[in-house]
Amino acid sequence: MKIRSEIIGCGSYLPERCVSNDELSKTVDTNDEWIRSRSGIEQRYIAAEGEFTSDLALAASRRALEHAGIDASEIDLVICATTTPDNTFPSTATKVQHKLGMTNGAAFDIQAVCSGFVYGLATADNFIRCGQAKTVLLIGAETFSRILDWTDRSTCVLFGDGAGAVVIRGAEQETGSNGKGHNSGRGILSTHIHSDGSNYDILYVDGGPSSTQTVGHLRMNGREVFRHAVTNLASIVDEALIANNLDRSDIDWLVPHQANKRIIDSTAKKLGMSQDKVVLTVDKHANTSAASIPLALDTAVKDGRIKRGDLLLLEAMGGGLTWGAGLVRW
């Protein structure tokens, strides 16, 4: 027998205000066709004044706990992946922990920008595998609208706010094989994370407590980000498949970070996957950074596309640069 980390519930939350491309074009020098052709985005959600990242995270967490059928008291670790915390400190995770009524366990944030959820998945999985946690609440939550330069049409049209969460629990499983040498049981098969700080300046925020004592705004070299994304994501996908003795044809669903439809399409093409096996939500949610994978996952689980036993490939790339992938059998 071995311990495997199983995702037993998921949930998501989007702010009430939905902003279409047409509405955005009234305040920014852009238009619907320009945005759609470059990103595939039709709309995004923007947090209300006074609505914080922790509020979005809390709502998604409650829905994930309900879906899992467990109480917050059963959680012994809360991890929140976010680049837009409520405060420089304390962590947003501790605020969620408190609002859930938890006084047990531990809580902390992870900052890997758009790769944050995959980094969090790796962290949760390792805590469970080594016996330091039994049940983990993993959240991806962002209010990216707060760090955008709303006069920069090349970046402000691409992002939105939202949150997604999963409940992960350790379970004993047989170590059997399905004929390809990999365990056919449920849960996280493996996670793979990387970073390269030499490319930090192609996607970053030009502020921070230590440097400018301000929050700053997002800055991006879109052409370079696209180039690195296509290369790094194809590489990390193959790394994950090789580690599990799997083929690209074994993947039932690609659940990618929702940055840009062109990047997602290029990744799917490299994998030889048809578009109907790709979970795409960037058109409705825009890029919600660390929240985008759990948002897309929850969407596809709740609408019935993702079913028990399906093999999912989760992958992302973000500022840092950071990138990673996880193979999960639902």
Sequence and secondary structure as in RCSB ss.txt:
>XXXX:A:sequence
MKIRSEIIGCGSYLPERCVSNDELSKTVDTNDEWIRSRSGIEQRYIAAEGEFTSDLALAASRRALEHAGIDASEI
DLVICATTTPDNTFPSTATKVQHKLGMTNGAAFDIQAVCSGFVYGLATADNFIRCGQAKTVLLIGAETFSRILDW
TDRSTCVLFGDGAGAVVIRGAEQETGSNGKGHNSGRGILSTHIHSDGSNYDILYVDGGPSSTQTVGHLRMNGREV
FRHAVTNLASIVDEALIANNLDRSDIDWLVPHQANKRIIDSTAKKLGMSQDKVVLTVDKHANTSAASIPLALDTA
VKDGRIKRGDLLLLEAMGGGLTWGAGLVRW
>XXXX:A:secstr
 EEEEEEEEEEEE  SEEEEHHHHTTTSS  HHHHHHHH   EEEE  TT  HHHHHHHHHHHHHHHHT  GGG 
 EEEEE SS SSSSS HHHHHHHHTT  SSEEEEE  GGGHHHHHHHHHHHHHHTTS SEEEEEEEEEGGGG  T
T HHHHTSB EEEEEEEEEEEEE     SSSS  SSEEEEEEEEE GGGGGGEEES BTTTTSB   EEE HHHH
HHHHHHHHHHHHHHHHHHTT  GGG SEEEE  S HHHHHHHHHHHT  GGGB   HHHH B GGGHHHHHHHHH
HHTT S TT EEEEEEEETTTEEEEEEEE 
